[in-house]
Amino acid sequence: STTLIDVAAELAVPCYLFFASPASFLGFTLHLDQVDPVESESELAVPSFENPLPRSVLPNLVLDANDAFSWVAYHARRYRETKGIFVNTVQELEPHALQSLYNDSELPRVYPIGPVLDLVGSNQWDPNPAQYKRIMEWLDQQPVSSVVFVCFGSMGSLKANQVEEIATGLEMANVRFL
């Protein structure tokens, strides 16, 4: 929705961005403008990440100088034109990432407002209410703070055998997980 930055400017209305992902990913996205997608170095240093990343774990859009890379980098540049950025995180969760954003003098003010939660719950949109009910009943029977929630994000995609390996490892470690 970066085209709305222009509309806000025309109307002389302050424009803020809501970035629904965490601060580390905001920093990664903003850093793409400074990345050479065809660079041959094996690691990529991103200020919002504490450690460099092997290029092999990065999404294809970072590895290829294609339209997707240009599109993401363009929109990330536009984020800098806003008056501020609301990001889905809290200071205690991502102190390094937030500090890297605060240190970026070209970036508008960043406001951690998360985590943004769906307090009504998935039962309002879940196509399988029986499964939701079964999961919630199981969770209610577990000791407090004894379950690990494993999430690969909205863009996460693993093969079935990879998910099975993760589940097997958690089960072997006697960890309750969802």
KOLBA-304759 format. One line per 4 residues: number of its first residue (from 1); for each residue x, y, z of N, C-alpha, C, O. Coordinates in steps of 0.05 Angstrom, whole numbers, plus 5000, padded with zeros to 4 digits. Each point is the difference from the previous one (the first is absolute). Example, Ala and Ser with C-alpha at 12.3 -4.5 7.8 and 13.67 -1.06 7.14 Angstrom:
// KOLBA-304759
1	5264,4886,5156,4982,5024,5000,5018,5024,5000,5021,5000,5013; 4972,5021,4973,5016,5024,5001,4985,5022,5014,5010,5022,5004;
// end
This chain:
// KOLBA-304759
1	5016,4976,5000,4984,5024,5000,5017,5025,5000,4991,5021,5009; 5033,4978,4981,5017,5023,5001,4990,5022,4981,5009,5023,5003; 4973,4971,4979,4989,5022,4983,4983,5019,5017,4996,5023,4992; 4995,4968,5031,4984,5017,5018,5018,5022,5013,4990,5020,5010;
5	5036,4976,4989,5018,5021,5010,4997,5025,4983,4999,5022,5011; 4997,4974,4963,4996,5023,4982,4973,5013,5005,4998,5025,4999; 4982,4959,5006,4973,5011,5006,5001,5016,5026,4989,5022,5001; 5024,4968,5019,5002,5015,5025,5015,5026,4996,4993,5020,5011;
9	5028,4979,4973,5015,5025,4994,4982,5020,4986,5001,5024,5007; 4984,4967,4973,4981,5018,4986,4980,5013,5019,4993,5024,4997; 4998,4961,5022,4980,5010,5019,5012,5014,5024,4986,5009,5018; 5041,4991,4983,5015,5012,5022,4992,4987,5027,4996,5013,5020;
13	5002,4960,4979,4993,4984,5023,5025,4984,5008,5012,4988,4982; 4995,5011,5043,5023,4983,5008,4995,4971,4993,4978,4990,5004; 5042,4997,4986,4998,4972,4991,5018,4983,5018,5024,5005,5003; 4963,4974,5009,5014,4981,5016,4997,4973,4987,4980,4994,4986;
17	5039,4989,5018,5000,4973,4989,4996,4980,5022,5013,5002,5021; 4969,4978,4976,4998,4978,5018,5014,4977,4987,4991,4990,4979; 5031,5001,5033,5015,4977,4990,4993,4976,5017,5008,4998,5023; 4977,4983,4966,4988,4978,5015,5020,4979,5008,4994,4984,5018;
21	5029,5016,4970,5021,4981,5008,5018,5011,5022,4997,5024,5006; 5021,4960,5005,5017,5010,5022,5021,5020,4991,5005,5003,4976; 5008,5010,5043,5020,5020,4995,5024,4989,4985,5012,5014,4983; 4996,4962,5023,5023,4988,4986,4995,4998,4970,5018,5005,4983;
25	4957,4988,5009,4993,4998,4972,4997,5028,4987,5007,5003,4977; 4984,5016,5039,4999,5028,4990,5029,5009,4993,5005,5011,4979; 5013,4984,5039,5028,5007,4995,5012,4985,4976,5014,5012,4985; 4979,4963,5013,5009,4984,4976,4989,5012,4975,5015,5004,4980;
29	4959,5003,5020,4988,5011,4976,5013,5027,4993,5006,5005,4976; 4998,5012,5043,5013,5026,4995,5028,4996,4990,5010,5016,4984; 5004,4964,5025,5028,4995,4992,5002,4990,4972,5021,5003,4988; 4957,4986,5000,5002,4990,4973,5008,5022,4980,5012,4993,4979;
33	4982,5031,5027,5007,5022,4982,5031,5003,4998,5010,5011,4980; 5004,4978,5039,5029,5002,5000,5014,4974,4992,5024,4998,5002; 4960,4982,4990,5011,4974,4993,5003,4997,4970,4982,5008,4985; 5040,4981,5007,5004,4992,4972,4991,4971,4998,5013,4982,5010;
37	4964,5014,4976,4989,4973,4999,5018,4979,4987,4996,4976,5004; 5023,5033,4980,5017,4981,4986,5028,4998,5013,5017,4986,4990; 4986,5027,5033,5025,4998,5015,5007,4971,5007,4982,4984,5005; 5043,5010,4994,5007,4972,5003,5008,4993,5029,5006,4977,5006;
41	4995,5043,5012,5007,4994,5028,4981,4979,5011,4976,5000,4994; 5034,4982,5023,4984,4979,5011,4982,5009,5022,4980,4986,5006; 5026,5036,5007,4983,5010,5023,4991,5029,4995,5014,5015,4986; 4964,4991,5026,4988,5027,4997,4997,5011,5028,4987,4989,5017;
45	5026,5034,4988,4998,5014,5026,4976,5019,4999,5001,5019,4983; 4980,4977,5033,4976,5017,5002,5000,5013,5027,5001,4986,5021; 4998,5041,4981,5002,5013,5026,4979,4991,5020,5006,5000,5024; 4971,4993,4968,4979,4992,5019,5003,4971,5010,4986,4992,5018;
49	5033,4993,4971,5006,4973,5009,5027,5001,5015,5019,5013,4991; 4983,4973,5030,5024,5000,5016,5023,4986,4986,5023,5007,5003; 4971,4973,4981,5020,4985,4985,4996,5000,4970,4977,5003,4992; 5044,4996,4993,4996,4998,4970,4985,4975,4993,5000,4980,5014;
53	4986,5022,4963,4985,4977,4990,5013,4987,4977,5010,5014,4982; 4991,4960,5017,5009,4987,4976,4981,5006,4977,4975,4998,5004; 5034,5008,4973,4982,5006,4977,4982,4976,4994,4979,5004,4989; 5030,4972,5017,4985,4976,4994,4973,4999,5015,4983,4985,4991;
57	5014,5030,5031,4975,4999,5015,4981,5023,4992,4978,5002,5011; 5031,5015,4971,4984,5023,4993,4979,4994,4979,5005,4981,4984; 4973,5033,5015,4980,4995,4979,5011,5007,4973,5019,5016,4997; 4970,4972,4982,5010,5003,4973,5001,5030,4991,5017,5007,4985;
61	4964,5009,5025,5000,5028,4991,5025,5015,5008,5007,5020,4988; 5008,4970,5032,5025,5012,5008,5023,4990,4983,5020,5014,4996; 4977,4962,4994,5022,4987,4985,5000,5007,4970,5020,4997,4987; 4957,5011,5003,4998,5006,4971,4994,5029,4995,4982,5012,5013;
65	5032,5000,4968,4994,5027,4992,4976,5000,4981,5004,5005,4976; 4973,4990,5035,4976,4999,4983,4980,5021,5008,5006,5017,5017; 4971,4983,4971,4980,5020,5006,4991,5000,5029,4994,5021,5011; 5004,4955,5001,4991,4999,5028,5019,5014,5018,4992,5015,5018;
69	5034,4981,4978,5020,5014,5016,4997,5030,4997,5000,5015,5020; 4998,4995,4955,4998,5028,4995,4974,5012,5012,5000,5022,5011; 4979,4962,4988,4974,5009,5011,5001,5003,5030,4992,5021,5010; 5020,4960,5004,5002,5001,5029,5018,5023,5008,4994,5015,5019;
73	5029,4988,4967,5019,5022,5007,4987,5027,4995,5004,5019,5016; 4980,4984,4963,4986,5025,4994,4981,5007,5023,5001,5023,5010; 4983,4958,4998,4981,5006,5021,5014,5006,5027,4990,5016,5015; 5032,4970,4990,5015,5005,5025,5011,5029,5000,5000,5013,5021;
77	5008,4996,4956,5009,5029,4998,4978,5019,5006,5004,5020,5013; 4972,4973,4978,4976,5017,5005,4993,5001,5029,4989,5020,5009; 5017,4959,5007,4994,5000,5029,5013,5024,5013,4989,5011,5020; 5034,4997,4970,5015,5023,5012,4986,5027,4996,5007,5019,5013;
81	4973,4981,4970,4985,5025,4995,4977,5005,5019,4987,5021,5000; 5008,4959,5017,4978,5003,5019,5008,5016,5025,5024,5005,5004; 4957,5002,5012,5006,5015,5024,5009,4981,5023,5014,5008,5018; 4977,4967,4980,5008,4980,5020,4992,4972,4991,4983,4997,4982;
85	5029,4984,5031,4993,4972,4994,4993,4985,5026,5015,4999,5019; 4960,4990,4980,4991,4983,5022,5008,4971,4993,4994,4991,4978; 5020,4996,5040,5010,4973,4994,4990,4980,5021,4997,5007,5024; 4996,4969,4967,4988,4980,5017,5021,4986,5017,5009,4977,4994;
89	5000,5036,5027,5019,4988,5019,5000,5015,5026,4985,5019,5004; 5031,4972,5015,5004,5014,5025,5030,5002,5005,5016,4983,4990; 4993,5037,5025,5028,5004,5005,5014,4976,5012,5022,4993,4992; 4964,4993,5027,5012,4977,5013,5005,4977,4981,5018,4983,5005;
93	4967,5015,4974,5002,4978,4981,5022,5004,4979,5014,4981,4993; 4989,5044,4998,5020,5005,4979,5017,5025,5006,4999,5019,4985; 5015,4981,5037,5015,5024,5007,5021,5008,4979,5004,5023,4994; 5010,4957,4996,5021,5006,4980,4988,5012,4974,5010,5020,4990;
97	4969,4967,5000,4988,5009,4976,4989,5028,5003,5004,5017,4982; 4982,4988,5040,4989,5027,5004,5022,5021,5003,4998,5022,4989; 5024,4971,5025,5022,5020,5003,5012,5006,4973,5007,5023,4995; 4995,4957,4987,5011,5005,4974,4982,5019,4984,5010,5016,4984;
101	4964,4982,5020,4981,5018,4986,5001,5028,5012,4999,5019,4985; 5003,4983,5042,5002,5026,5013,5026,5014,4991,5000,5025,4999; 5021,4960,4996,5026,5012,4992,5000,5009,4971,5019,5014,4992; 4962,4979,4992,4999,5007,4972,4989,5028,4998,4976,5005,5002;
105	5041,5015,4993,4992,5028,5000,4983,5007,4977,4986,5021,5000; 5013,4963,4979,4983,5006,4977,4972,4988,5002,4983,5004,4983; 5013,4981,5039,4974,4986,5003,4982,5017,5018,5010,5012,5020; 4964,4990,4974,4982,5014,5018,4998,4985,5027,5011,4978,5003;
109	4977,5034,5016,4998,4987,5027,4986,4974,4998,4980,4997,4986; 5030,4983,5029,4989,4973,5000,4986,4996,5027,5011,5006,5021; 4964,4984,4978,4984,4996,5024,4994,4970,5003,4984,4990,4984; 5028,4997,5035,4993,4971,5005,4972,4999,5013,4997,5011,5022;
113	4984,4976,4966,4973,5000,5011,4990,4971,5004,4976,4996,5004; 5041,4985,4995,4990,4973,5000,5003,4986,5027,5005,5013,5020; 4991,4962,4980,4991,4986,4977,4970,5004,4995,4984,5001,5018; 5010,5002,4957,4972,5002,4992,4988,4972,5001,5010,4982,4987;
117	4969,5015,5028,4988,4974,5005,4971,4999,4991,4986,5021,5000; 5005,4956,4992,4972,4995,4993,4987,4990,5026,5000,4975,5005; 4988,5043,5011,4989,4992,5025,4973,4985,4997,4992,4986,5019; 4995,5017,4959,4975,4986,4995,5006,4971,4994,4985,4982,5007;
121	5038,5013,4980,5008,4973,4994,4992,4990,4973,4982,5012,4987; 5031,4967,5005,4995,4990,4973,4973,4987,4996,4992,4994,4978; 4993,5002,5044,4974,4987,4997,4981,5017,4983,4980,4990,4991; 5027,5036,5006,4983,5017,4983,5005,4996,4971,4983,5006,4983;
125	5040,4984,5009,5007,4997,4972,5010,4973,4993,5003,4993,4976; 5003,4990,5043,5011,4974,4995,4979,4982,4986,4977,4998,5010; 5030,4990,4967,4981,4983,4986,4995,4974,5014,4983,4984,4992; 5032,5010,5030,4997,4975,5014,4997,5005,5030,5018,4996,5015;
129	4958,5012,4993,4995,5007,5028,5004,4976,5019,5008,5003,5023; 4988,4972,4967,5003,4977,5017,5030,4996,5007,5007,4994,5023; 5010,5011,4958,5029,4998,5005,5009,5022,5019,5016,4995,5018; 4974,5029,4979,5006,5022,5018,4992,4993,5028,5015,5004,5019;
133	4961,4985,4985,4990,4992,5026,5018,4978,5012,5007,5002,5024; 5001,4978,4961,5017,4979,5009,5027,5011,5009,5011,4992,5021; 5001,5026,4964,5025,5012,5007,4998,5016,5026,5017,4998,5017; 4962,5018,4985,4997,5017,5024,4995,4983,5025,5011,5006,5021;
137	4974,4972,4976,4996,4982,5023,5027,4987,5008,5006,4998,5024; 5010,4994,4957,5026,4988,5006,5018,5020,5014,5013,4994,5020; 4987,5031,4970,5017,5021,5012,4991,5005,5029,5017,5004,5017; 4957,4997,4987,4989,5005,5027,5009,4978,5020,5001,5006,5024;
141	5005,4970,4967,5008,4978,5017,5030,5000,5007,5009,4985,5017; 5006,5032,4969,5029,5000,5004,5008,5019,5023,4986,5019,5005; 5036,4974,5009,5010,5019,5020,5006,5027,4988,5008,5002,4977; 4989,5019,5039,5006,5027,4991,5029,5002,4990,5018,4989,5013;
145	4986,5025,4965,5026,5005,4988,5015,4974,4993,5025,5000,5002; 4961,4979,4991,5014,4975,4994,4998,4992,4970,5010,4979,4993; 4978,5038,4990,4996,4994,4972,5016,5019,4983,5000,5024,5005; 5014,4966,4976,5015,5016,4981,4983,5003,4975,4989,4981,4989;
149	5007,5044,5002,4986,5006,4975,5020,5003,4978,5018,5017,5001; 4981,4966,4979,5018,5000,4978,4986,5012,4976,4979,4991,4991; 5032,5031,4998,4987,5014,4978,5021,5007,4979,5022,5010,5007; 4972,4985,4969,5019,5006,4978,4992,5025,4985,5011,5006,4978;
153	4970,5009,5032,4991,5025,4988,4982,4995,4976,4996,4977,4992; 4993,5045,4997,4981,4997,4978,5014,4992,4974,4987,4990,4982; 5039,5014,5017,5015,4993,4975,5015,4973,5004,5013,4991,4981; 4986,4998,5042,5015,4975,5006,4988,4977,4984,4976,4996,4999;
157	5042,4989,4989,4990,4976,4986,5022,4979,5002,5022,5003,4990; 4971,4976,5024,5018,4977,5003,4987,4976,4988,4976,4997,4998; 5041,4985,4994,4990,4974,4990,4990,4984,5023,5009,5004,5023; 4973,4977,4972,4988,4984,5021,5021,4986,5016,4998,4998,5025;
161	5023,4991,4962,5021,4985,5015,5016,5019,5018,5009,4991,5021; 4994,5035,4972,5014,5019,5017,4983,5005,5025,5011,5001,5022; 4963,5003,4975,4982,5005,5023,5001,4975,5018,5000,5003,5025; 4999,4973,4963,5001,4976,5016,5026,4998,5016,4999,4991,5023;
165	5023,5017,4965,5026,5000,5015,5000,5019,5023,5010,4993,5022; 4979,5030,4975,4997,5020,5022,4983,4988,5022,5007,5001,5023; 4970,4988,4969,4982,4988,5020,5013,4977,5015,4997,4997,5024; 5018,4986,4961,5014,4978,5013,5020,5010,5020,5002,4989,5022;
169	5013,5031,4970,5020,5011,5019,4988,5012,5025,5010,4996,5022; 4967,5018,4975,4987,5011,5023,4988,4978,5018,5002,5001,5024; 4987,4978,4963,4990,4978,5016,5022,4985,5015,4996,4993,5023; 5027,5003,4964,5023,4986,5013,5010,5017,5023,5012,4989,5019;
173	4985,5038,4980,5009,5017,5021,4978,5003,5022,5004,5016,5018; 4974,4969,4979,4978,5002,5018,4988,5028,5003,4994,5009,5021; 5004,5004,4956,4989,5027,4999,4972,4999,4989,4995,4988,4979; 4986,5024,5035,4973,5003,4990,5000,5022,4979,5013,5021,5005;
177	4975,4975,4973,5000,5021,4979,4975,5001,4984,4984,4980,4999; 5012,5042,4988,4976,5003,4983,5010,5013,4974,4984,5005,4982;
// end
